[in-house]
């Protein structure tokens, strides 16, 4: 397969790379998220990823950006592309438990709650409006916006949102073994309440079962005037589902082949149902001679922190697959 599944034809003059950061208490449910050494510490992951992408190192803790199995985190791949392209990263705080240590735009949200216990995103409508304001601001900053996300537990909230919108979704996972049964139990419990209350408004659905990233991203999509590329997999498809339900302008998606090839997720089917075009990046991690990167090919991690979109951005900026691969290898090797 080529480095990009589709040859891009995206004219631009000035690219912007953004990542929306958020928390949901869903990530603290044991077994749901692999984005942290313990369920509770998944709430720190967006903060640490932002530090790594911004400065090239995790400054809050003496940690290496690798999973416990030695797999380089997606944030380290994103950092490599930031160094290669010279495009500075911009972070948007949609709702975090802990304060950020890097510069950011604040959408004035709160950490997402557990939808089994209460409304997940009480401020969903406000976050959508704040996303619209951010989209207008970014329209003045560049004509190509690559928009990623970092929300541990977000594939589960994405599943809930997609099902509540009526899509027969199955979603990916950072684990090699996707905790499908556990996600399904959570989803069925919360979506049945939406059905019982006859809720169809997409922002009300997010309020009940989503996470704070989704309304911010949807708001940005409604007002951004340039070309919008959502960088991510099933979580960004949930954003697209919301955008479509609100009759907004549909973006394109850029993600990795590791998300597409996840047999427990139906990314291609969902994209086709929504009319969304997806660019799949195949960085050939199994051929680079790095044991940790090769774990992506076995289904570990797959995507995150805009990594697929960052590689896509480097490609359309004219960097060759060889340059991209060498930069990633050099960067992650330094963290070994």
Secondary structure as the mmCIF struct_conf table of DSSP 4:
data_model
#
loop_
_struct_conf.conf_type_id
_struct_conf.id
_struct_conf.beg_label_comp_id
_struct_conf.beg_label_asym_id
_struct_conf.beg_label_seq_id
_struct_conf.end_label_comp_id
_struct_conf.end_label_asym_id
_struct_conf.end_label_seq_id
BEND BEND1 UNK A 3 UNK A 3
STRN STRN1 UNK A 4 UNK A 4
BEND BEND2 UNK A 5 UNK A 6
BEND BEND3 UNK A 13 UNK A 13
STRN STRN2 UNK A 15 UNK A 22
STRN STRN3 UNK A 24 UNK A 24
HELX_RH_3T_P HELX_RH_3T_P1 UNK A 25 UNK A 28
BEND BEND4 UNK A 29 UNK A 29
TURN_TY1_P TURN_TY1_P1 UNK A 30 UNK A 31
BEND BEND5 UNK A 32 UNK A 32
BEND BEND6 UNK A 35 UNK A 38
TURN_TY1_P TURN_TY1_P2 UNK A 39 UNK A 39
HELX_RH_3T_P HELX_RH_3T_P2 UNK A 40 UNK A 44
HELX_RH_AL_P HELX_RH_AL_P1 UNK A 45 UNK A 55
BEND BEND7 UNK A 56 UNK A 57
BEND BEND8 UNK A 60 UNK A 62
BEND BEND9 UNK A 65 UNK A 65
STRN STRN4 UNK A 66 UNK A 66
TURN_TY1_P TURN_TY1_P3 UNK A 68 UNK A 69
BEND BEND10 UNK A 70 UNK A 70
HELX_LH_PP_P HELX_LH_PP_P1 UNK A 71 UNK A 71
STRN STRN5 UNK A 72 UNK A 72
HELX_LH_PP_P HELX_LH_PP_P2 UNK A 73 UNK A 73
HELX_RH_AL_P HELX_RH_AL_P2 UNK A 74 UNK A 85
HELX_LH_PP_P HELX_LH_PP_P3 UNK A 87 UNK A 88
STRN STRN6 UNK A 89 UNK A 95
BEND BEND11 UNK A 97 UNK A 98
BEND BEND12 UNK A 101 UNK A 102
STRN STRN7 UNK A 105 UNK A 106
HELX_LH_PP_P HELX_LH_PP_P4 UNK A 111 UNK A 111
STRN STRN8 UNK A 112 UNK A 112
HELX_LH_PP_P HELX_LH_PP_P5 UNK A 113 UNK A 113
TURN_TY1_P TURN_TY1_P4 UNK A 115 UNK A 117
BEND BEND13 UNK A 118 UNK A 118
BEND BEND14 UNK A 120 UNK A 120
TURN_TY1_P TURN_TY1_P5 UNK A 122 UNK A 123
HELX_RH_AL_P HELX_RH_AL_P3 UNK A 124 UNK A 139
TURN_TY1_P TURN_TY1_P6 UNK A 140 UNK A 141
BEND BEND15 UNK A 143 UNK A 143
STRN STRN9 UNK A 144 UNK A 150
TURN_TY1_P TURN_TY1_P7 UNK A 152 UNK A 153
HELX_RH_AL_P HELX_RH_AL_P4 UNK A 154 UNK A 164
TURN_TY1_P TURN_TY1_P8 UNK A 165 UNK A 166
BEND BEND16 UNK A 174 UNK A 177
HELX_RH_AL_P HELX_RH_AL_P5 UNK A 180 UNK A 196
TURN_TY1_P TURN_TY1_P9 UNK A 197 UNK A 198
HELX_RH_AL_P HELX_RH_AL_P6 UNK A 202 UNK A 209
HELX_RH_AL_P HELX_RH_AL_P7 UNK A 212 UNK A 223
BEND BEND17 UNK A 226 UNK A 226
STRN STRN10 UNK A 227 UNK A 231
BEND BEND18 UNK A 233 UNK A 233
HELX_RH_AL_P HELX_RH_AL_P8 UNK A 234 UNK A 245
TURN_TY1_P TURN_TY1_P10 UNK A 246 UNK A 247
HELX_LH_PP_P HELX_LH_PP_P6 UNK A 248 UNK A 250
STRN STRN11 UNK A 252 UNK A 256
HELX_RH_AL_P HELX_RH_AL_P9 UNK A 257 UNK A 260
TURN_TY1_P TURN_TY1_P11 UNK A 261 UNK A 261
TURN_TY1_P TURN_TY1_P12 UNK A 263 UNK A 264
HELX_RH_AL_P HELX_RH_AL_P10 UNK A 267 UNK A 274
TURN_TY1_P TURN_TY1_P13 UNK A 275 UNK A 275
STRN STRN12 UNK A 278 UNK A 281
HELX_RH_3T_P HELX_RH_3T_P3 UNK A 285 UNK A 287
BEND BEND19 UNK A 288 UNK A 289
HELX_RH_AL_P HELX_RH_AL_P11 UNK A 291 UNK A 294
HELX_RH_3T_P HELX_RH_3T_P4 UNK A 295 UNK A 298
TURN_TY1_P TURN_TY1_P14 UNK A 299 UNK A 299
BEND BEND20 UNK A 300 UNK A 301
TURN_TY1_P TURN_TY1_P15 UNK A 305 UNK A 306
HELX_RH_AL_P HELX_RH_AL_P12 UNK A 307 UNK A 316
TURN_TY1_P TURN_TY1_P16 UNK A 317 UNK A 318
HELX_RH_AL_P HELX_RH_AL_P13 UNK A 321 UNK A 334
TURN_TY1_P TURN_TY1_P17 UNK A 335 UNK A 335
#
